[in-house]
Amino acid sequence: LALALAFGPQELRDRARSIADPTYITNVGRISLWKSGWVAFLERPVLGHGLQDMLELIARLRRPDATFVAGHHHNNWVQVAVSTLAIRE
């Protein structure tokens, strides 16, 4: 893996660097989704929001630093925390 990153195509090296760059546009968006997920979790920490497409919930909690629209939180831990244990009204 190290050799591939050191001597591979430029696109591969650029992509590998972008994964850890907190200012990279998609990373900014993911971090924003995680933060809005934390807010959603705090709204219903025991019951959760249910196993559903989170598009409306994420849109309601959208932060100014969000860079894209998503129907899930782009992190399994956040997604599970926000969605599970829901009892639908």
PyMOL Python script that loads the backbone (N, CA, C, O; Angstrom):
from pymol import cmd

cmd.read_pdbstr("""\
ATOM      1  N   LEU A   1       0.825  -1.191   0.000  1.00  0.00           N
ATOM      2  CA  LEU A   1       0.000   0.000   0.000  1.00  0.00           C
ATOM      3  C   LEU A   1       0.869   1.255   0.000  1.00  0.00           C
ATOM      4  O   LEU A   1       0.585   2.220  -0.709  1.00  0.00           O
ATOM      5  N   ALA A   2       1.935   1.228   0.805  1.00  0.00           N
ATOM      6  CA  ALA A   2       2.828   2.390   0.867  1.00  0.00           C
ATOM      7  C   ALA A   2       3.495   2.632  -0.488  1.00  0.00           C
ATOM      8  O   ALA A   2       3.641   3.778  -0.914  1.00  0.00           O
ATOM      9  N   LEU A   3       3.897   1.556  -1.162  1.00  0.00           N
ATOM     10  CA  LEU A   3       4.525   1.701  -2.483  1.00  0.00           C
ATOM     11  C   LEU A   3       3.528   2.247  -3.499  1.00  0.00           C
ATOM     12  O   LEU A   3       3.873   3.083  -4.335  1.00  0.00           O
ATOM     13  N   ALA A   4       2.298   1.768  -3.419  1.00  0.00           N
ATOM     14  CA  ALA A   4       1.273   2.253  -4.346  1.00  0.00           C
ATOM     15  C   ALA A   4       1.030   3.746  -4.151  1.00  0.00           C
ATOM     16  O   ALA A   4       0.847   4.488  -5.116  1.00  0.00           O
ATOM     17  N   LEU A   5       1.032   4.179  -2.889  1.00  0.00           N
ATOM     18  CA  LEU A   5       0.823   5.595  -2.623  1.00  0.00           C
ATOM     19  C   LEU A   5       2.035   6.440  -2.982  1.00  0.00           C
ATOM     20  O   LEU A   5       1.899   7.592  -3.394  1.00  0.00           O
ATOM     21  N   ALA A   6       3.214   5.867  -2.826  1.00  0.00           N
ATOM     22  CA  ALA A   6       4.439   6.621  -3.125  1.00  0.00           C
ATOM     23  C   ALA A   6       4.711   6.708  -4.622  1.00  0.00           C
ATOM     24  O   ALA A   6       5.173   7.736  -5.118  1.00  0.00           O
ATOM     25  N   PHE A   7       4.421   5.619  -5.340  1.00  0.00           N
ATOM     26  CA  PHE A   7       4.805   5.565  -6.756  1.00  0.00           C
ATOM     27  C   PHE A   7       3.631   5.388  -7.709  1.00  0.00           C
ATOM     28  O   PHE A   7       3.827   5.264  -8.918  1.00  0.00           O
ATOM     29  N   GLY A   8       2.423   5.375  -7.180  1.00  0.00           N
ATOM     30  CA  GLY A   8       1.243   5.173  -8.016  1.00  0.00           C
ATOM     31  C   GLY A   8       0.906   6.404  -8.832  1.00  0.00           C
ATOM     32  O   GLY A   8       1.616   7.409  -8.782  1.00  0.00           O
ATOM     33  N   PRO A   9      -0.181   6.320  -9.584  1.00  0.00           N
ATOM     34  CA  PRO A   9      -0.622   7.455 -10.396  1.00  0.00           C
ATOM     35  C   PRO A   9      -0.922   8.681  -9.528  1.00  0.00           C
ATOM     36  O   PRO A   9      -1.299   8.552  -8.363  1.00  0.00           O
ATOM     37  N   GLN A  10      -0.753   9.841 -10.098  1.00  0.00           N
ATOM     38  CA  GLN A  10      -0.979  11.086  -9.380  1.00  0.00           C
ATOM     39  C   GLN A  10      -2.382  11.161  -8.795  1.00  0.00           C
ATOM     40  O   GLN A  10      -2.563  11.670  -7.689  1.00  0.00           O
ATOM     41  N   GLU A  11      -3.385  10.658  -9.529  1.00  0.00           N
ATOM     42  CA  GLU A  11      -4.768  10.687  -9.043  1.00  0.00           C
ATOM     43  C   GLU A  11      -4.901   9.912  -7.740  1.00  0.00           C
ATOM     44  O   GLU A  11      -5.601  10.347  -6.826  1.00  0.00           O
ATOM     45  N   LEU A  12      -4.232   8.765  -7.652  1.00  0.00           N
ATOM     46  CA  LEU A  12      -4.269   7.945  -6.444  1.00  0.00           C
ATOM     47  C   LEU A  12      -3.605   8.673  -5.273  1.00  0.00           C
ATOM     48  O   LEU A  12      -4.125   8.666  -4.157  1.00  0.00           O
ATOM     49  N   ARG A  13      -2.477   9.288  -5.528  1.00  0.00           N
ATOM     50  CA  ARG A  13      -1.776  10.026  -4.472  1.00  0.00           C
ATOM     51  C   ARG A  13      -2.592  11.227  -3.997  1.00  0.00           C
ATOM     52  O   ARG A  13      -2.651  11.501  -2.798  1.00  0.00           O
ATOM     53  N   ASP A  14      -3.220  11.944  -4.932  1.00  0.00           N
ATOM     54  CA  ASP A  14      -4.059  13.085  -4.568  1.00  0.00           C
ATOM     55  C   ASP A  14      -5.254  12.635  -3.731  1.00  0.00           C
ATOM     56  O   ASP A  14      -5.606  13.274  -2.740  1.00  0.00           O
ATOM     57  N   ARG A  15      -5.866  11.537  -4.137  1.00  0.00           N
ATOM     58  CA  ARG A  15      -7.034  11.021  -3.398  1.00  0.00           C
ATOM     59  C   ARG A  15      -6.621  10.598  -1.989  1.00  0.00           C
ATOM     60  O   ARG A  15      -7.332  10.884  -1.026  1.00  0.00           O
ATOM     61  N   ALA A  16      -5.503   9.935  -1.862  1.00  0.00           N
ATOM     62  CA  ALA A  16      -5.028   9.498  -0.551  1.00  0.00           C
ATOM     63  C   ALA A  16      -4.770  10.696   0.360  1.00  0.00           C
ATOM     64  O   ALA A  16      -5.100  10.655   1.545  1.00  0.00           O
ATOM     65  N   ARG A  17      -4.187  11.755  -0.181  1.00  0.00           N
ATOM     66  CA  ARG A  17      -3.945  12.963   0.621  1.00  0.00           C
ATOM     67  C   ARG A  17      -5.256  13.640   1.018  1.00  0.00           C
ATOM     68  O   ARG A  17      -5.375  14.173   2.121  1.00  0.00           O
ATOM     69  N   SER A  18      -6.222  13.619   0.133  1.00  0.00           N
ATOM     70  CA  SER A  18      -7.479  14.314   0.409  1.00  0.00           C
ATOM     71  C   SER A  18      -8.270  13.654   1.538  1.00  0.00           C
ATOM     72  O   SER A  18      -9.055  14.323   2.211  1.00  0.00           O
ATOM     73  N   ILE A  19      -8.076  12.364   1.753  1.00  0.00           N
ATOM     74  CA  ILE A  19      -8.830  11.650   2.784  1.00  0.00           C
ATOM     75  C   ILE A  19      -8.583  12.239   4.167  1.00  0.00           C
ATOM     76  O   ILE A  19      -9.507  12.321   4.976  1.00  0.00           O
ATOM     77  N   ALA A  20      -7.367  12.642   4.445  1.00  0.00           N
ATOM     78  CA  ALA A  20      -7.017  13.159   5.768  1.00  0.00           C
ATOM     79  C   ALA A  20      -7.025  14.683   5.855  1.00  0.00           C
ATOM     80  O   ALA A  20      -6.669  15.240   6.893  1.00  0.00           O
ATOM     81  N   ASP A  21      -7.418  15.350   4.803  1.00  0.00           N
ATOM     82  CA  ASP A  21      -7.395  16.820   4.777  1.00  0.00           C
ATOM     83  C   ASP A  21      -8.728  17.371   5.288  1.00  0.00           C
ATOM     84  O   ASP A  21      -9.731  17.257   4.585  1.00  0.00           O
ATOM     85  N   PRO A  22      -8.776  17.966   6.491  1.00  0.00           N
ATOM     86  CA  PRO A  22     -10.044  18.455   7.032  1.00  0.00           C
ATOM     87  C   PRO A  22     -10.626  19.646   6.264  1.00  0.00           C
ATOM     88  O   PRO A  22     -11.781  20.009   6.484  1.00  0.00           O
ATOM     89  N   THR A  23      -9.849  20.255   5.370  1.00  0.00           N
ATOM     90  CA  THR A  23     -10.359  21.376   4.587  1.00  0.00           C
ATOM     91  C   THR A  23     -10.859  20.943   3.209  1.00  0.00           C
ATOM     92  O   THR A  23     -11.429  21.754   2.478  1.00  0.00           O
ATOM     93  N   TYR A  24     -10.656  19.687   2.848  1.00  0.00           N
ATOM     94  CA  TYR A  24     -11.130  19.164   1.563  1.00  0.00           C
ATOM     95  C   TYR A  24     -12.657  19.229   1.556  1.00  0.00           C
ATOM     96  O   TYR A  24     -13.285  18.852   2.545  1.00  0.00           O
ATOM     97  N   ILE A  25     -13.253  19.685   0.494  1.00  0.00           N
ATOM     98  CA  ILE A  25     -14.670  20.038   0.444  1.00  0.00           C
ATOM     99  C   ILE A  25     -15.594  18.903   0.887  1.00  0.00           C
ATOM    100  O   ILE A  25     -16.543  19.160   1.627  1.00  0.00           O
ATOM    101  N   THR A  26     -15.359  17.676   0.469  1.00  0.00           N
ATOM    102  CA  THR A  26     -16.234  16.585   0.895  1.00  0.00           C
ATOM    103  C   THR A  26     -16.008  16.223   2.361  1.00  0.00           C
ATOM    104  O   THR A  26     -16.939  15.794   3.042  1.00  0.00           O
ATOM    105  N   ASN A  27     -14.796  16.390   2.845  1.00  0.00           N
ATOM    106  CA  ASN A  27     -14.537  16.133   4.263  1.00  0.00           C
ATOM    107  C   ASN A  27     -15.243  17.170   5.132  1.00  0.00           C
ATOM    108  O   ASN A  27     -15.766  16.836   6.195  1.00  0.00           O
ATOM    109  N   VAL A  28     -15.261  18.418   4.688  1.00  0.00           N
ATOM    110  CA  VAL A  28     -15.994  19.468   5.406  1.00  0.00           C
ATOM    111  C   VAL A  28     -17.469  19.080   5.490  1.00  0.00           C
ATOM    112  O   VAL A  28     -18.094  19.224   6.541  1.00  0.00           O
ATOM    113  N   GLY A  29     -18.017  18.590   4.389  1.00  0.00           N
ATOM    114  CA  GLY A  29     -19.415  18.169   4.361  1.00  0.00           C
ATOM    115  C   GLY A  29     -19.694  17.002   5.282  1.00  0.00           C
ATOM    116  O   GLY A  29     -20.711  16.986   5.976  1.00  0.00           O
ATOM    117  N   ARG A  30     -18.800  16.022   5.297  1.00  0.00           N
ATOM    118  CA  ARG A  30     -18.976  14.869   6.189  1.00  0.00           C
ATOM    119  C   ARG A  30     -18.926  15.290   7.651  1.00  0.00           C
ATOM    120  O   ARG A  30     -19.754  14.850   8.449  1.00  0.00           O
ATOM    121  N   ILE A  31     -17.982  16.121   8.006  1.00  0.00           N
ATOM    122  CA  ILE A  31     -17.882  16.583   9.392  1.00  0.00           C
ATOM    123  C   ILE A  31     -19.136  17.360   9.777  1.00  0.00           C
ATOM    124  O   ILE A  31     -19.623  17.235  10.900  1.00  0.00           O
ATOM    125  N   SER A  32     -19.656  18.154   8.859  1.00  0.00           N
ATOM    126  CA  SER A  32     -20.898  18.876   9.111  1.00  0.00           C
ATOM    127  C   SER A  32     -22.052  17.901   9.361  1.00  0.00           C
ATOM    128  O   SER A  32     -22.866  18.118  10.259  1.00  0.00           O
ATOM    129  N   LEU A  33     -22.123  16.826   8.567  1.00  0.00           N
ATOM    130  CA  LEU A  33     -23.163  15.815   8.763  1.00  0.00           C
ATOM    131  C   LEU A  33     -23.023  15.137  10.123  1.00  0.00           C
ATOM    132  O   LEU A  33     -24.022  14.863  10.788  1.00  0.00           O
ATOM    133  N   TRP A  34     -21.794  14.868  10.534  1.00  0.00           N
ATOM    134  CA  TRP A  34     -21.578  14.241  11.842  1.00  0.00           C
ATOM    135  C   TRP A  34     -22.049  15.165  12.956  1.00  0.00           C
ATOM    136  O   TRP A  34     -22.648  14.715  13.933  1.00  0.00           O
ATOM    137  N   LYS A  35     -21.779  16.457  12.808  1.00  0.00           N
ATOM    138  CA  LYS A  35     -22.199  17.418  13.836  1.00  0.00           C
ATOM    139  C   LYS A  35     -23.725  17.535  13.875  1.00  0.00           C
ATOM    140  O   LYS A  35     -24.309  17.602  14.957  1.00  0.00           O
ATOM    141  N   SER A  36     -24.371  17.560  12.719  1.00  0.00           N
ATOM    142  CA  SER A  36     -25.837  17.602  12.711  1.00  0.00           C
ATOM    143  C   SER A  36     -26.403  16.286  13.233  1.00  0.00           C
ATOM    144  O   SER A  36     -27.481  16.266  13.827  1.00  0.00           O
ATOM    145  N   GLY A  37     -25.686  15.194  13.016  1.00  0.00           N
ATOM    146  CA  GLY A  37     -26.086  13.907  13.581  1.00  0.00           C
ATOM    147  C   GLY A  37     -26.038  13.925  15.098  1.00  0.00           C
ATOM    148  O   GLY A  37     -26.902  13.339  15.751  1.00  0.00           O
ATOM    149  N   TRP A  38     -25.044  14.587  15.664  1.00  0.00           N
ATOM    150  CA  TRP A  38     -24.953  14.711  17.112  1.00  0.00           C
ATOM    151  C   TRP A  38     -26.171  15.470  17.658  1.00  0.00           C
ATOM    152  O   TRP A  38     -26.733  15.099  18.689  1.00  0.00           O
ATOM    153  N   VAL A  39     -26.568  16.538  16.953  1.00  0.00           N
ATOM    154  CA  VAL A  39     -27.745  17.300  17.362  1.00  0.00           C
ATOM    155  C   VAL A  39     -28.991  16.419  17.276  1.00  0.00           C
ATOM    156  O   VAL A  39     -29.834  16.446  18.172  1.00  0.00           O
ATOM    157  N   ALA A  40     -29.109  15.642  16.203  1.00  0.00           N
ATOM    158  CA  ALA A  40     -30.254  14.738  16.045  1.00  0.00           C
ATOM    159  C   ALA A  40     -30.268  13.683  17.154  1.00  0.00           C
ATOM    160  O   ALA A  40     -31.329  13.354  17.685  1.00  0.00           O
ATOM    161  N   PHE A  41     -29.111  13.162  17.497  1.00  0.00           N
ATOM    162  CA  PHE A  41     -29.022  12.188  18.586  1.00  0.00           C
ATOM    163  C   PHE A  41     -29.483  12.816  19.901  1.00  0.00           C
ATOM    164  O   PHE A  41     -30.222  12.188  20.659  1.00  0.00           O
ATOM    165  N   LEU A  42     -29.058  14.042  20.177  1.00  0.00           N
ATOM    166  CA  LEU A  42     -29.439  14.710  21.416  1.00  0.00           C
ATOM    167  C   LEU A  42     -30.938  14.989  21.481  1.00  0.00           C
ATOM    168  O   LEU A  42     -31.508  15.062  22.570  1.00  0.00           O
ATOM    169  N   GLU A  43     -31.582  15.145  20.318  1.00  0.00           N
ATOM    170  CA  GLU A  43     -33.033  15.359  20.293  1.00  0.00           C
ATOM    171  C   GLU A  43     -33.787  14.131  20.804  1.00  0.00           C
ATOM    172  O   GLU A  43     -34.792  14.260  21.503  1.00  0.00           O
ATOM    173  N   ARG A  44     -33.298  12.945  20.453  1.00  0.00           N
ATOM    174  CA  ARG A  44     -33.979  11.699  20.818  1.00  0.00           C
ATOM    175  C   ARG A  44     -32.957  10.631  21.185  1.00  0.00           C
ATOM    176  O   ARG A  44     -32.825   9.641  20.465  1.00  0.00           O
ATOM    177  N   PRO A  45     -32.230  10.805  22.289  1.00  0.00           N
ATOM    178  CA  PRO A  45     -31.140   9.882  22.622  1.00  0.00           C
ATOM    179  C   PRO A  45     -31.603   8.477  23.000  1.00  0.00           C
ATOM    180  O   PRO A  45     -30.842   7.521  22.852  1.00  0.00           O
ATOM    181  N   VAL A  46     -32.814   8.338  23.477  1.00  0.00           N
ATOM    182  CA  VAL A  46     -33.288   7.021  23.889  1.00  0.00           C
ATOM    183  C   VAL A  46     -34.065   6.341  22.777  1.00  0.00           C
ATOM    184  O   VAL A  46     -33.830   5.169  22.480  1.00  0.00           O
ATOM    185  N   LEU A  47     -34.978   7.058  22.167  1.00  0.00           N
ATOM    186  CA  LEU A  47     -35.850   6.456  21.164  1.00  0.00           C
ATOM    187  C   LEU A  47     -35.291   6.516  19.752  1.00  0.00           C
ATOM    188  O   LEU A  47     -35.682   5.703  18.915  1.00  0.00           O
ATOM    189  N   GLY A  48     -34.404   7.435  19.458  1.00  0.00           N
ATOM    190  CA  GLY A  48     -33.862   7.567  18.113  1.00  0.00           C
ATOM    191  C   GLY A  48     -34.883   8.113  17.129  1.00  0.00           C
ATOM    192  O   GLY A  48     -36.020   8.408  17.498  1.00  0.00           O
ATOM    193  N   HIS A  49     -34.474   8.244  15.886  1.00  0.00           N
ATOM    194  CA  HIS A  49     -35.341   8.774  14.833  1.00  0.00           C
ATOM    195  C   HIS A  49     -35.851   7.692  13.896  1.00  0.00           C
ATOM    196  O   HIS A  49     -36.630   7.991  12.991  1.00  0.00           O
ATOM    197  N   GLY A  50     -35.446   6.467  14.082  1.00  0.00           N
ATOM    198  CA  GLY A  50     -35.954   5.364  13.283  1.00  0.00           C
ATOM    199  C   GLY A  50     -35.090   5.033  12.083  1.00  0.00           C
ATOM    200  O   GLY A  50     -34.227   5.810  11.675  1.00  0.00           O
ATOM    201  N   LEU A  51     -35.346   3.861  11.533  1.00  0.00           N
ATOM    202  CA  LEU A  51     -34.618   3.383  10.360  1.00  0.00           C
ATOM    203  C   LEU A  51     -35.316   3.922   9.120  1.00  0.00           C
ATOM    204  O   LEU A  51     -36.233   3.301   8.582  1.00  0.00           O
ATOM    205  N   GLN A  52     -34.873   5.070   8.687  1.00  0.00           N
ATOM    206  CA  GLN A  52     -35.516   5.771   7.587  1.00  0.00           C
ATOM    207  C   GLN A  52     -34.469   6.537   6.793  1.00  0.00           C
ATOM    208  O   GLN A  52     -33.315   6.651   7.207  1.00  0.00           O
ATOM    209  N   ASP A  53     -34.883   7.054   5.659  1.00  0.00           N
ATOM    210  CA  ASP A  53     -34.031   7.985   4.937  1.00  0.00           C
ATOM    211  C   ASP A  53     -33.977   9.255   5.776  1.00  0.00           C
ATOM    212  O   ASP A  53     -35.019   9.805   6.133  1.00  0.00           O
ATOM    213  N   MET A  54     -32.795   9.718   6.090  1.00  0.00           N
ATOM    214  CA  MET A  54     -32.618  10.857   6.986  1.00  0.00           C
ATOM    215  C   MET A  54     -32.635  12.207   6.257  1.00  0.00           C
ATOM    216  O   MET A  54     -32.305  13.228   6.859  1.00  0.00           O
ATOM    217  N   LEU A  55     -33.009  12.230   4.992  1.00  0.00           N
ATOM    218  CA  LEU A  55     -32.946  13.445   4.187  1.00  0.00           C
ATOM    219  C   LEU A  55     -33.690  14.616   4.843  1.00  0.00           C
ATOM    220  O   LEU A  55     -33.136  15.711   4.947  1.00  0.00           O
ATOM    221  N   GLU A  56     -34.923  14.402   5.283  1.00  0.00           N
ATOM    222  CA  GLU A  56     -35.690  15.496   5.887  1.00  0.00           C
ATOM    223  C   GLU A  56     -35.080  15.936   7.213  1.00  0.00           C
ATOM    224  O   GLU A  56     -35.011  17.132   7.494  1.00  0.00           O
ATOM    225  N   LEU A  57     -34.640  14.987   8.027  1.00  0.00           N
ATOM    226  CA  LEU A  57     -34.028  15.317   9.308  1.00  0.00           C
ATOM    227  C   LEU A  57     -32.738  16.097   9.103  1.00  0.00           C
ATOM    228  O   LEU A  57     -32.501  17.104   9.769  1.00  0.00           O
ATOM    229  N   ILE A  58     -31.907  15.630   8.180  1.00  0.00           N
ATOM    230  CA  ILE A  58     -30.644  16.316   7.904  1.00  0.00           C
ATOM    231  C   ILE A  58     -30.908  17.710   7.333  1.00  0.00           C
ATOM    232  O   ILE A  58     -30.206  18.664   7.668  1.00  0.00           O
ATOM    233  N   ALA A  59     -31.912  17.824   6.478  1.00  0.00           N
ATOM    234  CA  ALA A  59     -32.252  19.143   5.915  1.00  0.00           C
ATOM    235  C   ALA A  59     -32.696  20.101   7.019  1.00  0.00           C
ATOM    236  O   ALA A  59     -32.346  21.281   6.997  1.00  0.00           O
ATOM    237  N   ARG A  60     -33.463  19.597   7.982  1.00  0.00           N
ATOM    238  CA  ARG A  60     -33.927  20.445   9.082  1.00  0.00           C
ATOM    239  C   ARG A  60     -32.765  20.901   9.963  1.00  0.00           C
ATOM    240  O   ARG A  60     -32.768  22.019  10.478  1.00  0.00           O
ATOM    241  N   LEU A  61     -31.780  20.034  10.129  1.00  0.00           N
ATOM    242  CA  LEU A  61     -30.645  20.336  11.005  1.00  0.00           C
ATOM    243  C   LEU A  61     -29.417  20.814  10.229  1.00  0.00           C
ATOM    244  O   LEU A  61     -28.325  20.903  10.790  1.00  0.00           O
ATOM    245  N   ARG A  62     -29.589  21.117   8.963  1.00  0.00           N
ATOM    246  CA  ARG A  62     -28.462  21.496   8.095  1.00  0.00           C
ATOM    247  C   ARG A  62     -27.684  22.674   8.673  1.00  0.00           C
ATOM    248  O   ARG A  62     -28.257  23.687   9.074  1.00  0.00           O
ATOM    249  N   ARG A  63     -26.399  22.515   8.701  1.00  0.00           N
ATOM    250  CA  ARG A  63     -25.494  23.539   9.223  1.00  0.00           C
ATOM    251  C   ARG A  63     -25.009  24.426   8.080  1.00  0.00           C
ATOM    252  O   ARG A  63     -25.035  24.005   6.923  1.00  0.00           O
ATOM    253  N   PRO A  64     -24.570  25.638   8.383  1.00  0.00           N
ATOM    254  CA  PRO A  64     -24.064  26.532   7.331  1.00  0.00           C
ATOM    255  C   PRO A  64     -22.840  25.989   6.598  1.00  0.00           C
ATOM    256  O   PRO A  64     -22.585  26.366   5.454  1.00  0.00           O
ATOM    257  N   ASP A  65     -22.084  25.110   7.245  1.00  0.00           N
ATOM    258  CA  ASP A  65     -20.886  24.570   6.595  1.00  0.00           C
ATOM    259  C   ASP A  65     -21.152  23.300   5.795  1.00  0.00           C
ATOM    260  O   ASP A  65     -20.211  22.683   5.298  1.00  0.00           O
ATOM    261  N   ALA A  66     -22.411  22.898   5.662  1.00  0.00           N
ATOM    262  CA  ALA A  66     -22.750  21.713   4.866  1.00  0.00           C
ATOM    263  C   ALA A  66     -22.393  21.972   3.402  1.00  0.00           C
ATOM    264  O   ALA A  66     -22.643  23.055   2.875  1.00  0.00           O
ATOM    265  N   THR A  67     -21.807  20.969   2.755  1.00  0.00           N
ATOM    266  CA  THR A  67     -21.370  21.160   1.369  1.00  0.00           C
ATOM    267  C   THR A  67     -22.146  20.316   0.365  1.00  0.00           C
ATOM    268  O   THR A  67     -21.977  20.485  -0.842  1.00  0.00           O
ATOM    269  N   PHE A  68     -22.996  19.404   0.851  1.00  0.00           N
ATOM    270  CA  PHE A  68     -23.799  18.590  -0.060  1.00  0.00           C
ATOM    271  C   PHE A  68     -25.026  18.072   0.680  1.00  0.00           C
ATOM    272  O   PHE A  68     -25.084  18.106   1.909  1.00  0.00           O
ATOM    273  N   VAL A  69     -26.001  17.594  -0.078  1.00  0.00           N
ATOM    274  CA  VAL A  69     -27.235  17.047   0.466  1.00  0.00           C
ATOM    275  C   VAL A  69     -27.057  15.542   0.602  1.00  0.00           C
ATOM    276  O   VAL A  69     -26.504  14.894  -0.287  1.00  0.00           O
ATOM    277  N   ALA A  70     -27.527  14.986   1.715  1.00  0.00           N
ATOM    278  CA  ALA A  70     -27.383  13.548   1.929  1.00  0.00           C
ATOM    279  C   ALA A  70     -28.600  13.006   2.665  1.00  0.00           C
ATOM    280  O   ALA A  70     -29.284  13.740   3.378  1.00  0.00           O
ATOM    281  N   GLY A  71     -28.859  11.730   2.490  1.00  0.00           N
ATOM    282  CA  GLY A  71     -29.946  11.056   3.188  1.00  0.00           C
ATOM    283  C   GLY A  71     -29.449  10.176   4.315  1.00  0.00           C
ATOM    284  O   GLY A  71     -30.231   9.473   4.955  1.00  0.00           O
ATOM    285  N   HIS A  72     -28.144  10.212   4.560  1.00  0.00           N
ATOM    286  CA  HIS A  72     -27.549   9.490   5.683  1.00  0.00           C
ATOM    287  C   HIS A  72     -26.363  10.298   6.195  1.00  0.00           C
ATOM    288  O   HIS A  72     -25.946  11.263   5.555  1.00  0.00           O
ATOM    289  N   HIS A  73     -25.823   9.912   7.334  1.00  0.00           N
ATOM    290  CA  HIS A  73     -24.832  10.743   8.010  1.00  0.00           C
ATOM    291  C   HIS A  73     -23.371  10.463   7.632  1.00  0.00           C
ATOM    292  O   HIS A  73     -22.466  11.050   8.226  1.00  0.00           O
ATOM    293  N   HIS A  74     -23.128   9.591   6.669  1.00  0.00           N
ATOM    294  CA  HIS A  74     -21.773   9.311   6.187  1.00  0.00           C
ATOM    295  C   HIS A  74     -20.830   8.831   7.291  1.00  0.00           C
ATOM    296  O   HIS A  74     -19.621   9.051   7.218  1.00  0.00           O
ATOM    297  N   ASN A  75     -21.377   8.185   8.299  1.00  0.00           N
ATOM    298  CA  ASN A  75     -20.586   7.582   9.357  1.00  0.00           C
ATOM    299  C   ASN A  75     -21.484   6.549  10.035  1.00  0.00           C
ATOM    300  O   ASN A  75     -22.565   6.883  10.520  1.00  0.00           O
ATOM    301  N   ASN A  76     -21.037   5.302  10.066  1.00  0.00           N
ATOM    302  CA  ASN A  76     -21.879   4.240  10.615  1.00  0.00           C
ATOM    303  C   ASN A  76     -22.238   4.464  12.076  1.00  0.00           C
ATOM    304  O   ASN A  76     -23.381   4.230  12.468  1.00  0.00           O
ATOM    305  N   TRP A  77     -21.294   4.909  12.885  1.00  0.00           N
ATOM    306  CA  TRP A  77     -21.556   5.138  14.307  1.00  0.00           C
ATOM    307  C   TRP A  77     -22.612   6.221  14.504  1.00  0.00           C
ATOM    308  O   TRP A  77     -23.522   6.069  15.318  1.00  0.00           O
ATOM    309  N   VAL A  78     -22.486   7.298  13.765  1.00  0.00           N
ATOM    310  CA  VAL A  78     -23.462   8.395  13.872  1.00  0.00           C
ATOM    311  C   VAL A  78     -24.824   7.924  13.382  1.00  0.00           C
ATOM    312  O   VAL A  78     -25.843   8.194  14.017  1.00  0.00           O
ATOM    313  N   GLN A  79     -24.843   7.220  12.253  1.00  0.00           N
ATOM    314  CA  GLN A  79     -26.101   6.732  11.685  1.00  0.00           C
ATOM    315  C   GLN A  79     -26.833   5.823  12.662  1.00  0.00           C
ATOM    316  O   GLN A  79     -28.040   5.966  12.856  1.00  0.00           O
ATOM    317  N   VAL A  80     -26.122   4.899  13.273  1.00  0.00           N
ATOM    318  CA  VAL A  80     -26.744   3.978  14.228  1.00  0.00           C
ATOM    319  C   VAL A  80     -27.240   4.744  15.454  1.00  0.00           C
ATOM    320  O   VAL A  80     -28.345   4.491  15.935  1.00  0.00           O
ATOM    321  N   ALA A  81     -26.442   5.668  15.958  1.00  0.00           N
ATOM    322  CA  ALA A  81     -26.843   6.440  17.135  1.00  0.00           C
ATOM    323  C   ALA A  81     -28.106   7.253  16.873  1.00  0.00           C
ATOM    324  O   ALA A  81     -28.969   7.356  17.745  1.00  0.00           O
ATOM    325  N   VAL A  82     -28.221   7.827  15.685  1.00  0.00           N
ATOM    326  CA  VAL A  82     -29.379   8.672  15.361  1.00  0.00           C
ATOM    327  C   VAL A  82     -30.622   7.835  15.093  1.00  0.00           C
ATOM    328  O   VAL A  82     -31.729   8.269  15.411  1.00  0.00           O
ATOM    329  N   SER A  83     -30.471   6.662  14.524  1.00  0.00           N
ATOM    330  CA  SER A  83     -31.630   5.942  14.015  1.00  0.00           C
ATOM    331  C   SER A  83     -32.199   4.860  14.913  1.00  0.00           C
ATOM    332  O   SER A  83     -33.401   4.605  14.834  1.00  0.00           O
ATOM    333  N   THR A  84     -31.427   4.215  15.750  1.00  0.00           N
ATOM    334  CA  THR A  84     -31.910   3.020  16.424  1.00  0.00           C
ATOM    335  C   THR A  84     -32.760   3.291  17.651  1.00  0.00           C
ATOM    336  O   THR A  84     -32.817   4.401  18.181  1.00  0.00           O
ATOM    337  N   LEU A  85     -33.401   2.246  18.066  1.00  0.00           N
ATOM    338  CA  LEU A  85     -34.274   2.229  19.238  1.00  0.00           C
ATOM    339  C   LEU A  85     -35.508   3.090  19.077  1.00  0.00           C
ATOM    340  O   LEU A  85     -36.120   3.487  20.069  1.00  0.00           O
ATOM    341  N   ALA A  86     -35.880   3.384  17.850  1.00  0.00           N
ATOM    342  CA  ALA A  86     -37.024   4.268  17.648  1.00  0.00           C
ATOM    343  C   ALA A  86     -38.332   3.527  17.820  1.00  0.00           C
ATOM    344  O   ALA A  86     -38.500   2.401  17.353  1.00  0.00           O
ATOM    345  N   ILE A  87     -39.232   4.170  18.486  1.00  0.00           N
ATOM    346  CA  ILE A  87     -40.622   3.723  18.560  1.00  0.00           C
ATOM    347  C   ILE A  87     -41.413   4.810  17.842  1.00  0.00           C
ATOM    348  O   ILE A  87     -41.490   5.949  18.302  1.00  0.00           O
ATOM    349  N   ARG A  88     -41.986   4.447  16.729  1.00  0.00           N
ATOM    350  CA  ARG A  88     -42.670   5.445  15.900  1.00  0.00           C
ATOM    351  C   ARG A  88     -43.979   5.871  16.574  1.00  0.00           C
ATOM    352  O   ARG A  88     -44.702   5.045  17.131  1.00  0.00           O
ATOM    353  N   GLU A  89     -44.263   7.150  16.514  1.00  0.00           N
ATOM    354  CA  GLU A  89     -45.496   7.687  17.086  1.00  0.00           C
ATOM    355  C   GLU A  89     -46.665   7.315  16.217  1.00  0.00           C
ATOM    356  O   GLU A  89     -47.802   7.673  16.525  1.00  0.00           O
TER     357      GLU A  89
END
""", "prot")
cmd.dss("prot")
cmd.show_as("cartoon", "prot")
cmd.util.cbc("prot")
cmd.orient("prot")
